[in-house]
């Protein structure tokens, strides 16, 4: 397939190791792509830092032309901070942080699982408080780890919480991470 104009083309290789796939979503902070890690041949998710307010355009060679006053370094440091505390908790792991095309890319594990809102639709009826706490305990621990290093996840919602095969949850989606 092809990605829309202004996004990275399918097949773009980052750092000689990650291949960009189809665009999944775009928000005010950046673009989310499917991807693959080429050495171990596993799926990843690639988050490109591309804030609409800080980027002028992308050249034909996929290089960004950032506007002056860009916060690329701050964004990169946030993801490197998250990388240091994952995957040993209930957070989606940041596998790598790559600089290319005058931008920064966070390489994230592909969590899989089922979004909590879908899981709840498929499991109607009350959930015992003890069971809910057990399911969400990894998320609580992950958020506590973020707070400990001075980061806040401002996007905790059922669509960012994934119920894994073992019934325990993990938190994804770092688009709204900010400093405390």
N, C-alpha and C positions, 0 to 999 in steps of 0.2 A: 504494500500500500504506500500511499504518499501522505505526508503530513501537510497541514495547511501552510500557506506562505507566512513567513515570519517565525516559523519554528524550525528546529533542526530536521534535515531530511532523514528519512529512514535509512539506516545503514551507516550513519556517521559514527566513526570510532573515536572514543575519548581516551586519552592517555594510553593508546595502544592496547587497551584491555577491555573496554566496555562498548558494546554496540547499541546504538539508539534504535528503538523500535517505534511503534505507533504512539502518537500523542494521546494521553488519557484525559487530561484536563488542563485548564489554565485558570489562574486567579491573579490577583493584583501583585503577588509576590513572585510568581514564576510559572513554569510549565512542568507538568508531570508526564513522563514517557515510560512506556514499557521498555525493558532493556535486557541485555544478556551480558554476563561476565564471560569473556571469551576463553580464559585459561581453564577454569573449572567447569565451564559450560553449564551455568545455572542462571535462572532468571533473576533479574533485579528490577528495581524501580529507580528511575533517574529523575531527580528534581533539579531543574535548571533555575538558577537565580536570574530572574528577568522581570524586575519590577517595572511596571508600565511607566511610572513616574520618573524613573531614573535611566531609562534606555531610549536612545534616539532612534536606532534602527539596526537591522542585521544586514551585513553585506552579502553579496552573492556567494562568498566563500564561507558563510555561516558565522563570521566573526561579528561580535556585537560592537556597536559604537556607543559606549555609555555616555550619558550626559555628565557634566561636571558635578562633583559633589556625591558621587556614587558611594554606597555603603557596602560594596562587595566584600571588603575585608571583614567587616563586622558580621555579616551573614555567614561567611566561611568559618569564622571562629565559633559561632553558635553551633554549627553542625559538627565541628571538630570536638567541641565540648560534649555534645550528645554522643559522639562516637566513642569517647573515653568511658562513658557509663553504660553503653550497650554492648552486647546483647544480654548482659547478666541480670536483666530485670524485665519488667513487663512492657518495655518500649520496643517499637520497631527499630531494628539495628541499623545504624549508619555504618556501612561497610568501608566507605572511602569518601574522600573529598578531593575533587579533581579541578584544576584550573585549566581552562582551554577557551579559545574563541573570545578572549576578554571577558569571560564570565567564570562562574564557579558552578560545579555540579556536585550534588550530594548523591552518592550511590547508596540506595537503601535496599534492605532485604525485601524480598517479595513475601509478605506475611501469609497470604492465603487466608484461610479461615472464612468465617461468615460475619458480616457486619451485625452488630448487636441488634439493631432495629429489625433486620430480617430474621435473625434468630428468634427474637421475641414474637414475631408474627407466626413463626412455625411452631412455637411452644406456648400456646395460649394458656391462660390460667395463672394463678399466683405462683410465685417462686418463694420458697422459704427464705427468710433473711439470712440464715446461716449459709445456705447454698449460694445466694447472691454474693455474700461477702467472700466466699471461697473462690467463686468465679472471677471476681474483680480484684482480689488481693494483689496479683501481679501488676495491675494498672496502678493501684494505690502506691505500691513500692516504687514503680517507675516514676510516677509524679513526684514522690518524695525525693528520689534521687535527683530529679531535675531541679527541684527547689533548693536542694543542698548545694548545687553549683551555681545558683542564682538565676535559673531559667524558669519561666512560667509557660505552660502549655495553655493557650487561650482558646483552643478549639476542641475541648473534650465534649464529645457528643456521641450518641449511639452509632452514627455512621463511621466514626473514627476508632471505635472499639471493636476489635475482632474477636470472635469466639473461636478458639482453636479446637482441633479434633479431641483434645483431652478435656474439653469443657472449661478450660481456663482462658481468660481474656488477655489481650495485649493491645496497647495503644499505638495507633499509627497517625500519620498526618501532622507534620511539623510546620505547616504553612503559617501558623499564628504564634510561633514561639517568640517570646520577648524576654527582656531582662526584668528582674524584679526591681 
